Amino acid sequence: MQSGRRPQQEPLVSVLTPSFNQRRWLGETLDSVARQTYPHLEHVVVDGGSTDGSVDVLRTVLPAGSWISEPDGGQSDALNKAFNRSHGEIIGWLNSDDAYLFDDAVESVVAYFRANPDVDVVYGHAALVSENGSLLHVMWMPRYSKSRLWRQNFLSQPAVFMRRRVLEDGFLDESFHYTMDHELWLRLAAGHPFGRIDKVLAIDRHQAQRKVYHWPPEADEEVVRLVEMYGIPPAVPFEARLRRIAYRLRGAPTALRLRQDRKAFEWSIDSRARLIVRQLVVKRRFMATGDPDTV
């Protein structure tokens, strides 16, 4: 995927993926990057010593040197290793159960950066999909507001891209294992402009092994530490609920307009009626299995 010589205006994009025992979805993640139309791309995978056959997938799909498999200190450590092995001017982050939705996702991001040279972080919408790839609803992202980000981590990590230059002082804080993405966004927001692409860039996999479903006391301690570090104001539950409702409503037209061509990830829709019901009224906890029959 990585090219040799490139025109000066065509930056190399590095997609970083941490992985551990997620062979079930790893192949789809790798394939969604390989299908990208943007040619100047490298995919760096750091596996934590998987025992489920993930290494066989990596060995088959990726060239030697673009991945390693060894014990690590967790997801943040793995991503920092991947960042240190990467060379791109633009950095994307896909977990091993994430994927890009369409084959022009990276191309769209590069075009946005090119047209907006002062913007350092770009994000788009994301699609919540089930374990088997069925579209559950669109995670619509509002226009950027620093104050909004302080109150709510509204960004979806697989749909975020950063210029390498803003990470010169470090990528992820390895003392955070559950809220490292929000810590990174807050750190970058302190001094760097963000921009939004009004399109769905990636998927967020709704599967039972997600960290959000295995939230230990240590994770709550991280949240408290994050609040103290960045002066996050106390949450107002009613306002947060109104925001979630507004985002669901704004995401409905986007969900209905999703095209079925140019796929980088093989997603499906059970029915548009079910999709709209989920988009508007079904809480995520009732979609935890990803089974359309839970609607």
N, C-alpha and C positions, 0 to 999 in steps of 0.2 A: 504493500500500500504506500509506503514512503517512497517518494520520487527522489531523483538525484538533484539535478540543477532545476531551479524554479525561477520564473520571472520574479523580480523584486516585489511586485505587488501581490504575489500569490504566497501567503504565509503558510507554513506548515502547521497543521492542527494535530495536537496530541490528545487522544481519548484515553483516560486512565480508568482502569477497572480493578478493584479489589475483589477477590473471590475466595470462598471457602466452602467446599462440599455443596455446590449448587449446580451440579452437572445438568440437572433437569432443564435449567433455563440458560445455562452458559452458552450453548451453541447458538441460541437465538440472539443473544447479546452480541456475540462475535459477528454473526451474519448481518445484523443491522448496521454495523460499522463497515463491513466489507462491501455492502450494497450502496454506500454513499457515492453520489456522483462527483463530489469534490475529490480531486485526485491527489492532493498533497496532504496526506493523512497518515498518521501512525497510531497504532493501538498498542498500548502498553498494559499488560496484565500482570498483577502480582497475586499469586495464589498462596494461601497460608498453609500449604502442606496437605491438600485435600486427599482423602482416601476413597472417594466415591467414583473415581474414573475421570474426574475433571482434567487431570494432567494428560490423559490420553486425548481428550478433546483439544486441549491447547497444543499438544504436539502435532496433531493432525492438521489443525486449521492455521495456526500462526507460524511465522518463520522463527527460527532460532534467534535468540537475542531480544525478542520483543516480549518475552514472558519469563518469569521465574516461579518456582514453587519451593517454598521453604517456610518454616515456622516464623510467625511474626507476633507483634504485640497487639494485634487487633486491627480493625478496619482503618483507623487513622494512620497507624504505622505503615500498613500496606500501601495506602494512597501516597504517603510521603515517599516511600520507596519508588513507587511508580513515577511520581513527579520528578524525582532525582534522575531517573533513567530516561526521561523524555527529553525532547528537543524542540517541541513546538512553540511558536509564538502565541498560539491560542490554545487554551486548555479546556477540555470537556471532562466530565466525570460521570461514568455509567457504572452502577453496581452490577453485579453478575446476574441479577434478575431484572435489570432495566434494559431498555433498547430504544433506538431511534425509530420513530413511527414511519417516516417517509424517507425516501432516498435522497431528497434534497435538503435535509435538515441542516447539515454542516455547511452546505453551499449557501443557504440562506443566512446563516450566522456570519460567515465570512463577508458576504455582501453587505450586511448591516454594519459590521465593524469598518469596512472600507468606506462606507458612506458617512459614518459617524466616527471620525478619528479620535474625538475627545472622550468617547464612551469606553469604559474599561471592563464593564461586566454587562453581559446581555443574557436575557432569559425569555422564554416563551411559555405557552400553555403546555399542559401535559394531559395524557389520557390514562385514567385509572383502568387497568385491565385485570381480569381474573387470572387464576393460575393457568388456565387453558387458553388465554388470549382473547377472551370475549370482552368487548368494550363495556365498561360499567358506567362511567360518566366522564365528562371532560372537566379537568381541574383548571378552570379559567383563572388567569392571573391578572390582577389589576395593573394599571400604569404605576410606574415606580414612585414611591413616596418614602423618604427616609423615616419619617415619623411612623408610618404604617409598619415598616419593617421592624422598628423598635418594639412595636406592640404585638406583632404577629409574624411568624416565619411563614409568609405566604408563598415563598419561592419553592418550586419543585426541583430538587437537586439535579436530576438527569437532564433538565431543560435549561441549565445554566452553563454559560461559557465565560471564560475570563482571559484577559491578556496576561501573558506570562510576566510582563513587567510589573504588575501589581502584586506579584507573589515573591518578589525578591527577598523580602524579609521572612519568608516561610509560608508554607502551604497550610496544613492542618495542625492545630494544637493537639498533641497526642494525649494531653490530660483529659480531653473530652472524647468519650466513646459513643455517646448517644445524641448529643446536640452539637457535634463538631461542625455540621453544615451551617446552622444558625450562627454559631460563633464566627465562622469565616465570613458570612455575609455581613454581620455587624462590623467586623474589623475592616472589611473592604469599604463599607458604606461610610466609614468615618472620613475618608478622603478621596473617594473615587466615584465618578459618575456611573450610574446604571441606566440601561435602556431596555425596552421591551419589544419583542417581535410578536405581532398579533397573529400567531399561528401555533398549531400544536407541533411541538418538536419531538417529544419523547413519551415513553410510557412509564408509569409507576405501577409495579406489579403488586396486586393485592393478594398476598399469599400468607399462609398461616405462620410461617417462621419469621415474619418481619419483626424487627426490634420493638416496634410500637405495641405488639401483642405480648411482649416479654419484658415488661418495664419494671426493673428492680428498683429498690430504694436508692441505689447509687445514681440512677438516672434522675430522680427527683433532686438529689443533691447537686447534680450538674446544672439543673435548671436554676436552682437557687444561686449557684455561683455565677451563672451567666447574667442573671438579674442584677447581682451586685457589681459585676465587672462593668456592665454597660449602662447601668442606671435605667433598666427597663421599668416603665411605670406599671402599677398594679393592673391586672386585667379587669375589664368590666364585662361580665358574662353576657349581659343583654346586647351590648354593642358588638361583641364578638359573634354572637348568633346572627345578628342582622347582617354583618359582613358576609358570613358563610352563605346565608340565604341569597344575598345579592350576587355573590360569585356564581352560585348554582344557576340562578336565573340568566345571568349574562353568558354562561357556558352553554345553554340550551341551543341557541342558533349555531354556535360553533360545532357542537356535537352533530347536529343534523346536516351540516355542510361538509363533514369529513368525506373525502373522496376515497374510492376503493382502489385507485390506481397508484403507481409509484410507491408501493409499499416497501419498507425496509424490514418491517416486522409483520408477520402474518396474523393480523387481528381480524375479528369478525364481530358482527352485530346480530344478536338473537332476533330482535325486532325493533323497529323504530319506536313503537308504542312503549315497549318495556324500557327502552333506553331513556325516553323522556320521563317516565315515571321515576326511574332511578335518579336521573339528573336533578329532578325537582324536589322529590319528597323522601327518598329512601336514605336513611343514615348509613354511613359506611359500616358500622358494626353489624348491620343486618346483611351486609354483602361480604362478610369476612371470609366465607368459603369460596366466593366468586361464582357460586351456583346461581344461574338465572332464575331458578325456581324459588329462590328466597324472596323475590320481589312480590 
